[in-house]
Amino acid sequence: MALPETDLHRIRLWARERVPEHLWDQVKVEADVADRHVDIVEVRPPCDGVGAHTRFPIARLRYTKSTGLWAIYWRDRHLKFHEYKRKGPTKNIQALLSHSDSSGDPIFWG
């Protein structure tokens, strides 16, 4: 299933703007796209400078093609995602992204 390209563009742009460019060598936020969802991940270089970057999942945005709705999911300490009940599904992906930033709920960004 293809996710809406305009929404994917918004998600990628939002992720790129989460961290100022001069800090990208320390931390980035990226969007990992799958068939039916997008994972928002925090990416950091290895502490010792050797090896692969760590990719820590923060949230999942799941798309339902039949309804055209996006839902946001939070990640627990076992890396399992659960639907976030405080913000219902919406066709407006920007509303979900903005909510994760400005809601004051530490479930996403601690």
One Martini backbone bead per residue (centre of mass of N, CA, C, O) as a GRO file, in nm:
protein
  110
    1MET     BB    1   0.097   0.036   0.022
    2ALA     BB    2   0.049   0.369  -0.034
    3LEU     BB    3   0.158   0.656   0.075
    4PRO     BB    4   0.116   0.977   0.100
    5GLU     BB    5   0.335   1.198  -0.036
    6THR     BB    6   0.264   1.462   0.113
    7ASP     BB    7   0.290   1.339   0.397
    8LEU     BB    8   0.581   1.242   0.375
    9HIS     BB    9   0.699   1.520   0.333
   10ARG     BB   10   0.605   1.641   0.603
   11ILE     BB   11   0.750   1.441   0.786
   12ARG     BB   12   1.041   1.489   0.686
   13LEU     BB   13   1.048   1.791   0.742
   14TRP     BB   14   0.986   1.778   1.043
   15ALA     BB   15   1.228   1.600   1.123
   16ARG     BB   16   1.455   1.789   1.018
   17GLU     BB   17   1.348   2.040   1.214
   18ARG     BB   18   1.397   1.932   1.512
   19VAL     BB   19   1.705   1.980   1.438
   20PRO     BB   20   1.964   2.155   1.418
   21GLU     BB   21   2.210   2.142   1.185
   22HIS     BB   22   2.462   2.183   1.390
   23LEU     BB   23   2.361   1.888   1.542
   24TRP     BB   24   2.372   1.635   1.339
   25ASP     BB   25   2.637   1.494   1.465
   26GLN     BB   26   2.455   1.410   1.735
   27VAL     BB   27   2.146   1.456   1.616
   28LYS     BB   28   1.848   1.298   1.480
   29VAL     BB   29   1.550   1.305   1.283
   30GLU     BB   30   1.359   1.033   1.146
   31ALA     BB   31   1.197   0.854   0.869
   32ASP     BB   32   1.053   0.532   0.866
   33VAL     BB   33   0.937   0.363   0.588
   34ALA     BB   34   0.647   0.181   0.528
   35ASP     BB   35   0.361   0.058   0.405
   36ARG     BB   36   0.163   0.162   0.684
   37HIS     BB   37   0.413   0.327   0.810
   38VAL     BB   38   0.579   0.564   1.040
   39ASP     BB   39   0.889   0.605   1.189
   40ILE     BB   40   1.010   0.780   1.459
   41VAL     BB   41   1.362   0.863   1.484
   42GLU     BB   42   1.648   0.855   1.679
   43VAL     BB   43   1.979   0.968   1.583
   44ARG     BB   44   2.301   0.830   1.683
   45PRO     BB   45   2.609   0.816   1.749
   46PRO     BB   46   2.857   0.654   1.860
   47CYS     BB   47   3.025   0.695   2.152
   48ASP     BB   48   3.314   0.575   2.026
   49GLY     BB   49   3.298   0.612   1.694
   50VAL     BB   50   3.206   0.309   1.655
   51GLY     BB   51   2.995   0.216   1.424
   52ALA     BB   52   2.668   0.232   1.449
   53HIS     BB   53   2.396   0.391   1.458
   54THR     BB   54   2.141   0.482   1.655
   55ARG     BB   55   1.785   0.367   1.665
   56PHE     BB   56   1.518   0.543   1.823
   57PRO     BB   57   1.202   0.495   1.891
   58ILE     BB   58   0.917   0.719   1.934
   59ALA     BB   59   0.706   0.686   1.685
   60ARG     BB   60   0.386   0.613   1.520
   61LEU     BB   61   0.248   0.631   1.186
   62ARG     BB   62  -0.075   0.528   1.089
   63TYR     BB   63  -0.227   0.409   0.788
   64THR     BB   64  -0.566   0.423   0.648
   65LYS     BB   65  -0.689   0.385   0.340
   66SER     BB   66  -1.007   0.359   0.370
   67THR     BB   67  -1.010   0.649   0.544
   68GLY     BB   68  -0.747   0.845   0.549
   69LEU     BB   69  -0.611   0.783   0.829
   70TRP     BB   70  -0.423   0.897   1.103
   71ALA     BB   71  -0.216   0.748   1.361
   72ILE     BB   72  -0.087   0.754   1.690
   73TYR     BB   73   0.206   0.609   1.846
   74TRP     BB   74   0.346   0.464   2.127
   75ARG     BB   75   0.642   0.373   2.314
   76ASP     BB   76   0.766   0.135   2.498
   77ARG     BB   77   1.020  -0.029   2.680
   78HIS     BB   78   0.966  -0.287   2.462
   79LEU     BB   79   0.906  -0.160   2.169
   80LYS     BB   80   0.599  -0.112   2.185
   81PHE     BB   81   0.303  -0.023   2.027
   82HIS     BB   82   0.052   0.237   2.105
   83GLU     BB   83  -0.229   0.385   2.109
   84TYR     BB   84  -0.309   0.724   2.113
   85LYS     BB   85  -0.593   0.850   2.291
   86ARG     BB   86  -0.554   1.181   2.301
   87LYS     BB   87  -0.535   1.139   1.973
   88GLY     BB   88  -0.706   1.114   1.709
   89PRO     BB   89  -0.774   1.038   1.417
   90THR     BB   90  -0.647   1.181   1.098
   91LYS     BB   91  -0.594   1.360   0.793
   92ASN     BB   92  -0.393   1.547   0.962
   93ILE     BB   93  -0.063   1.509   1.004
   94GLN     BB   94   0.022   1.780   1.138
   95ALA     BB   95  -0.145   1.744   1.399
   96LEU     BB   96   0.027   1.508   1.511
   97LEU     BB   97   0.303   1.642   1.509
   98SER     BB   98   0.227   1.887   1.685
   99HIS     BB   99   0.133   1.726   1.932
  100SER     BB  100   0.409   1.594   2.001
  101ASP     BB  101   0.538   1.880   2.061
  102SER     BB  102   0.284   2.060   2.230
  103SER     BB  103   0.131   1.888   2.465
  104GLY     BB  104   0.336   1.799   2.717
  105ASP     BB  105   0.379   1.503   2.657
  106PRO     BB  106   0.639   1.272   2.752
  107ILE     BB  107   0.593   1.009   2.575
  108PHE     BB  108   0.783   1.105   2.335
  109TRP     BB  109   1.025   1.333   2.456
  110GLY     BB  110   1.050   1.326   2.790
   0.00000   0.00000   0.00000
